[in-house]
């Protein structure tokens, strides 16, 4: 059994209200077996299991973030070691949340619209006609601030993280080879490298860290904080793979 099969047990199908006997197999797992397997995986790989459940929206992400924070605080990073305890904890919290957001990102996820900041509308200055004017009366036009629907998210306040070239599929049409051969030829998407979505730019994290450390240099970012983000994201995937192995061993 794989981790991807777990979410369906949290959203079971409606019961069958007839006398038809459901199919049963010796290799099938009951809900009790699955719950017991999850308990065993939770005890052997708590961080990876919490990360996966949080990524799927089944569990609150705070336990996973707490586990990543403990891992980040234990890292022997020369840049982080020079900070005071309170400043280090504040910066690590920012780095951990960014790494978790990058790890849990997928082609099906949504993100806040960067243009309207999740509001769905943008305030701008426009000429508003208060009175159209009639015979003998001049029209009244006032230049004032109004709200307009955000054109980028169409008023939803969120945008899809899927790659715009491949629409989240990870593959795109190779136009040159398709024209040469006369049939559609697919290739790995060059924009997302086959992931189907774009990763979060680290400039967002650097902007937040820069507000805490105004004298942040490029060396400190790339050798210190940037490497911590890479370590955290790698840790997330490694822990999920370890939880996957534990679940497979328990349910095989």
N, C-alpha and C positions, 0 to 999 in steps of 0.2 A: 504494500500500500504506500502511496506517495502522499506528500503534503497537499498537493493540489486537489486530492480527493476529499479532504476534510471539510471544506466549506459546505458541501451539500448536506452534511449531517446536521448543520446548524440551521438549515432551511429545508426541512423535510417536505415531501409532497403530501397532499391531502389524503386522508384515509380512503380506502376503497369500500364503498357501502354496498357491497354485493356478496354473494356466496362463492365467488371465484377464489380458488386457493392460489395464493401467490407462489411464484417459483422459488424453490429453496434448493440451494446447492451446498455440498459439504465444504466448499472453499469460501463460501460467502461469510461476511462478518456481520454480526448483529450490532445494534447501537450500543449494547453493553460492552461488546468486545472493543469497539472503537473508543469508547470513553475510557476503558481500562488502559488501552494502548496510549492514549493521550496523557494519562497520568504518569505512565512509565517514561514517556518521552520528556514530559515536563520535569521529571526528577533527574534525568540524565543530561538533557540539553535545554536548560531553562531559557537561556538568552535567545537561542535560535528559534525556539518554539514561540516565545513571546513576540519576537520580531515578525514571524510569519503571520500569527494571528492578528497582530496590529496592522500589518500591511493589507490583509484581507478585509479589514474593517470589523472583525469579530470581537476583538478585545481592545481595551483602551491602550494607547501606545505608551503611557507613562511607565509601566514596568520595564518595557524594552528600553526606553530612554534612560531610565535609572541604571540599567545594566551597562549600557554604553558609556554612561558618565563614569561609572566605577572603573571601566576599562581605560578610558581616556585619562583619568586622574593617575592611574598607575603607569602610564607611559613615561619612558625616560627620554623626554624631549628637552634639549638644552635651552630652547627659547621659552618653553613653558616653565621650566625649573627656575628661571630668573624672576618670575612674577610672584607677587604676594599671594597668600592662600585665597583671600577673598577675590582678587582680580582673576586669578587662575580659574577659580570655580565659575565665575561669571563668563569668562571667555570659553571655557570648555562646554558650558551649557549651550552657548550659541553654536559652537562647532558640532556638537552632538545632534542638535535639532536639525541643522543643515544636512548632516550626513544621513540622518534617518529619512528626511524628505527626499533626498536623492536616491536612497535605497528603495523606498516604497513607491517611487515613480514608475509609471508604466504607460503604454499607449492608450489605455482606457481611463486613466486618471484625469482629473481636472485641476486647474490651478487658477489662482486669482488673476483677473485681468489686470495687466500692468498699467493700462491706460486710465481706467476708471477706479482702480483699487477696490474692486469687488462691489461697487455701488450700482453699476449698471447704467449710470447716467454721468454726463460730464457737464460741468458748469462753464458757460462761455458767455461772452458779450455779444448781443444781437440787437438789431433795430426792431422794436416791437411796436406794432400799430395799435394804439389805444383807441383811436377813433378814425374811421376811414374818410371822414370828411363828407360834407354835403354842400349843396349850393349855398354859397355865402359863408361857409365855415371851413377853415383850413383843417386838413387831417392832422392828427396828433400822433407823432412817432417819438418814442422814447428809447434811447440807447441804454439798455439795462442787462443785468446778468440773468440768464435763463438756464434751464436744465434741458439737455438733449440726450437722446438715447445713444449709448456708446456704439459706434460703428464697428468696433473690433469684436465685441462679444455679443452684439445685438441685444443689449439690455439684460443679459443673463448674469453678468458680474463674474463669470468664469470662462476660461477658454480651455480647449483640449490640448493635452501635451503631446498628442500624436504628431509624428513627423509630417510636414506639409507636402513632402515629395512623394512618399510611399503610403500616406494615410494610415500609418501604424502597421503595415504588413511586413516591413523590413526589406522588401524587394521592389524594384522599379523597372520600368521598361527601358531596355537598352535601344535607344532610337537608331543609332548608327547600324548596329548589327541587325535590327529588325528591318530596316530599309534595304540592307544588303541581301538578307536571306528571304525576305518577303513574308516572314512569319514573326509573331511577337516573340522576342527574346528577353528573358528576365535577367536582371543582374542585382547584385547586392547594392542596396541604397547607399549612395555616397555621402548623403547628408547626415544620416544617423548611424552608418556603419552596420546596418542590419538589426539594430535594436528596436526600431519602430517608433522611437521617441527620442527627444533630445534631453541630455542630462542637464541638471541645474548648473548654470554658470557660477563658478566660484567667486566671481566679482560680487555677487550678492552677499556672500559670507564676509568677504573682505570689507565691504561697505559697513557691515555691522561691527566688525572688529575695529575698523578705523574710527568709528564713533566712540569706542571705548579706549583706544590707544591712538591719539591724534598723531604721534610721531612714528607710526608704523612704517617700516621700510620694506622694500621688495625682498631683501634677503630674509628678514624676519618672517615675511609671509610665506615665501616658497619653501624655506628650509624648516620652518616651524609649524605655522598654522595650516598651511596648505598640505603638508605631509601628514598632519594629524587627520585631516579630512579624508585623505586617501586611505590611511590606516583604518579609520572607522568604517568606511564603506566596504573595504575588503573584509573586515571583521564581520560585518553584517552578513555578507554572502557566505563566508566560511562557516559561521554559526548556523545559518539556515541549512547548508549542505550537511552539517553534522547532525542536526535534528532530523533531516530527511533520512539519513543512514540509520539513525536509531529507530525511527518509525518503521522503516523497511525490515530491520532485524526483528522487531517485536511482532510484526504482523505477517511475516513470511510463512 
